[in-house]
Amino acid sequence: MPPEKTGSERPALEAGSIERLAADWLDSEREVADGVRNPAQAEETARDLSARYDEAIRSASREELRLAWEAARKNQGEREMGSEAWLEARRLSELLRSEYEASPPDSVETDAG
C-alpha cells in the first residue's frame, strides 16, 4: 500500500521559518487562483501571508535568507523529480534563491573585505 499523502503534499519545512512562511504564502496564492475556498477568505489569507512574508524577508539577514534557500533546496531534493510536489518545492526554492541573491551583503561580509 503506498504511503498516505497529506493535503497538497506540502513541504516538510520547519514551522515558523522563512521557508515555511513562503510555502504557505505560495499555497494561498494558488488557492486564490484555483478558487479552492471562498474567494474573499482566500484573498484575505493570501494578503495576510504576503504581508508577513514581506516583513520576514525585509528583516532577515543575508545568511538567514541563504539558510532558507538551502532548506527549500533540500526539501526539493526529497521530492520525486517532475511530480507536482517537486514542482511546488522548486517554485519555493527559486523564490527564496531570488530573495537571497537580491539581498544586500551583511555588514560582517562588507567589513571582511
Buried (B, 14 or more C-beta within 10 A) or exposed (E): EEEEEEEEBBBEBEEEBBBBBBBBBBBBBBBBEEEEEEEEEBBEBBEEBEEBBEEBBEEBBBEBBBBBBBBBBBBBEEBEEEEEBBEBBBBBBBBBBEBBEEBEEBEEEEEEE
